Amino acid sequence: MALSSMTGFARSHGASGPYTFEWELKSVNAKGFDLRLRLPPGWDDLEALAKKRAGEVLSRGTVYANLNVKRANAVSTIRINEDVLASVIKVAHALAGKIDAVAPSIDGLLAIKGVIEVVEPESNEEEDKAARTAAFAAFEQALADLVEMRRREGVTLGQVLSQRMDEIERLARKAEAAPGRKPEAIRARLAEQIEALLETSDRFDADRLNQEAIMIATKADIREELDRIASHVAQAREMIGKGGAVGRRLDFLAQEFNREVNTCCSKSNDIELTNTGLAMKNVVEQFREQVQNLE
């Protein structure tokens, strides 16, 4: 199974009877899955079907789905509400004898709310049912195109993430081979530290001296961190290779990478090892940013 991005776009068109329609789907990053539909009046029964189908093929991302519907030969007609008009004229005549005002004009009467009614053309139940079925089929096509686009983007992301793993492995090898980690370098630093400690007092406690030496040696050792980084790289490669909805797991792994690299930097007392650690931290951050786009 391939990796999938959470971003994508798709559009589909369809027609049934007098209806033509267009779906437009756009997905963006999100912690979970959410389908936000925008449907024209009278087409609300598509919502449950669309959400169920989208939930079957997508696990993360916010998807915005917009349906536009047009009906051919759907000409609205204008009808005068005789009862409302008669009531308005009656009131106008009653007021004419009480106040000095200009008689109401035709356009003024027609502008009164309720006098004119817009009558929509009658719908055909069979045509409407067939149109909704066709519209849902068009949604499924747009959804399939969206999934395919997200998968293509996921393939590209997988290649980028694999490159980041290569860089982390290279930097980890460089850190392991850093001169500051060699036994002779550690011994030299210990000798300097011991000399500095002895200069502070000619009666310095030998046990305390031994403890300080052990602490310095322990602080300089990043073997454990490098081993965990190697383990994280192996896990990341496995997840990238298997694919599927692994975005959350890779995001957690990115946090673990960052923790180990920070520890390496804090333990380092060698400039080359520090620079290597900072370079690795930058690559880990790039890895984390790309993982945010994965489903």
N, C-alpha and C positions, 0 to 999 in steps of 0.2 A: 504494500500500500504506500502511495506517495505522500509526501508532505503537502499540506495545503496552506495557502495564505488566508488571512481573514479579509483581505481587500479584493474587490472585484466589481465588475459592471456587466450587465446583460440587458438586452432588449428583444422583445418578440412582438409579432403582429398577428392578427387573426381576423376572421370575418365569419358571420353566421346570419343568414337571412338579411334583414335590413341593417344589422349592426356591424360595425367595424371597431376593433379595439387594439390597444397597444399597452403592453406591460413594460415597465422600466424598473430594473432591480439594481440596487447599489449596496454593497456591504463594506463595513469599516470595522476597525479593531474594537473589541469589547472583552470584558472578563468572562461573560457568559454568552448565551444565545438569545436574541430578541428579534422578532419579525414585526416591523411597523408598517401596517398597510394603510394606503389611502385609496378608498374606493368611492365611486360615484353613488349617489342615492339610489336605492333599490337593488344594489349588488352586494349587500352586506353578508348574504349567505355564503359568499366565497371565502370569508375570513377564516372560518374554522377549518375548511378544507386546505387552504393555503398554509396555515400555521402547522397543521398536522404533517403535511408533506415536507415542508421546509425543515421541520424538526427531525425528520427521518434521515436527512442527508447532510445536515449541518449541525455542528456541536458548539461552535463559538462564532462570535461576530454579531454586530447589529446590522440587519438587512432592512433597507427601506424599499418597499414595493409600491409602485404607483400605477393604477389602472386608469386609462383614459378610454371612454366609450363614446362613439358617435352613432346616431341612428339616421339612416338615409330616408329621405322623403318624410321626415318627421317635422311637419309644419304646424306650428301652434296657431290656434284661431282665437279671435277676440269675440267676447260675448258681453252684452250689456245686461247687467242685473237690474231688470225692470223694477223690482220691488224696492231696491235701495234707491234708485233714481227717483222714483215716485215720492219716496219719503223725503229726499233732499229737496225736491221742488216744492213740496207741501210746506216744509219748514221755511224755505225762501219766501214763499208767498205770505206766510204768517208774519215774518219779520219785516216785509216790505211796508206794511202799514204802520209799523212802530218806529222804524228808524229811517233816516234819509241816506240811502245807499244805492249804488248802481246795481241794476239787475244782473244776476249771474249770467256769464257767457257760457256757451257750449263747452269750450275747452276747459273752463273753470269747473263745470259740473263733472266732466269726464276725469278731471284730475283728482277728484275726491276718492279716497280709498274705498274700495268695495263696489264702485259703480261699474268699473271695467274688470272683467275676469279673463285671465289667459287660460284657455282650455288646451291641455296637452292632448295629442292624438291618442286614441285608445290603443292599448297594447294587446298583443296576441299571446296568450299564455304559452302555447306550444313554441312559438318563436323565441320568447324570452327564456324558456327552459333550455332550448337548444343553444341559445347564445351563451348562457352561463356555463354549459358543459364545454363549449368550444373555448370560452375564456379561461376556464381552469386548465384545459389542455395547453393553451398558450402559456399560462403561468408555469406549468411543468417544464415546458421547453426553455423558457427564460431561466428557470432555476437550474436546469441541467447545464445550460451555457455558463451560468455564473459559477457553478461548481467546477466546471472544466477550466475556466479562467483562473480560479483560485488555485487549482492544482498546478497549472502551468507556472504561476507565480511561485508556488511552493517548491517546484523543482529548482528554480533559480535561487531561492532562499537556501535550499539544502546545499547547493554548490558553494554559496557564500559561507555558510556555517562550517562546512568541511574545510574550507580554506582557513577559517579562523582557528579550527582545531590543529591544522598543520602548523600555524604560526605559534600557537601555545606550546605545542610539542617542541618546536625548534628552540623557543626561548627557555623552556624547562631544561633542555639539554645544555644550553649555554649557561644557565644558572648552575647546573650540576658541575660543569667543567670550569666554573669561575675560579681563578687563582686564590681568591680569598677563602675558598672552602677546602683547599688542600691542607693536609696535616701539618706541613712545615710552616704554612702561613698562620694557622691557628696557634701552633707552638710559639711562633715569634710574637704574636699578639699577647699570648699568655705571659711570656717572659717579660714583655714591657709592662704589663699590668702588675706582675709580681714585684718587679723592680720598683715600681711606683708605690706599691703598698709597703715594701720594706723601708723605703725612704721616710715614710711617715713615722716609723717607730723602730728602734732597735730591739724592742721586746714584743714584736708582733706575734700573736698566737699562731702556731703552726697549723692547728686544726682549722682555724678561721681562714688561713691562707689556702688550705686545701679546698675548703668549701667555696671560696671565691673563684678558684681556678675551675672547679667543676661547673659552677654557674656560668662562667664565661664560655666554657666549651659547649655547654648545653644551648646557650643562646645562639651560638654560631652555627648550630646544626639545623639544617632545613631538610634533612633527608625525609622526615615524616611528611612534611608539606608537599615535597616533590612527588612522593609516592601517591598521595591522595590526588594531586593534580593529574597524574598519569591515569589513575583509576577513573576520574571524572571524564577525561578525554575518551577513554574506552566506552564509558556509558553513553556519552553524547554521540559518538559514532554509531553505536548500536541503535539508539533511538532514531537518529537521522536516517539510518539504513532501513529500519522497519517502517518508518513513516506513520501516517495516521494522525490522530489528534494528540500530539505530544508537546504542544506549546507550553502548557502549564508545567510539565515535568522538566522541560529544558530551561524554563525560566527559573525554577528552583535550583537546577544544576548551575546556572549562571551565578546565582547568589553564593553557592558553595565554592565555585572557582574564585570569586572575588574575596571570600574569606581566607582561603589558603594563600592567595597572592599577597594580600595585606599582611598576613603573618610572616611571609618570606621577607617582605620589605622591612617590617619592624625588627626582625632578627638580624638583618644584614648590618655589618659594620665595614663593608667593603664597597667602594664607590661603583665598581663594575657590576657587582651583584645587585646593588640598589637600582642602577639604571636598567638592568635586565628586568627586575621586578616591576618597575614602573612601566616599561614597554609592554610587559605581559598584562598588567592591569588595564592598559589602554585597549589591548586586543579583547580582553574579557568584556569590557564595556561595549565594544562594537558587536560582540557576539550577543550580549544581552539585548541590545537595541534591535537587532534583526529578529531575535526570538519573539519579541513583542508582536510581530506581525503574523506569527504562526497560529493556526487553529489549534 
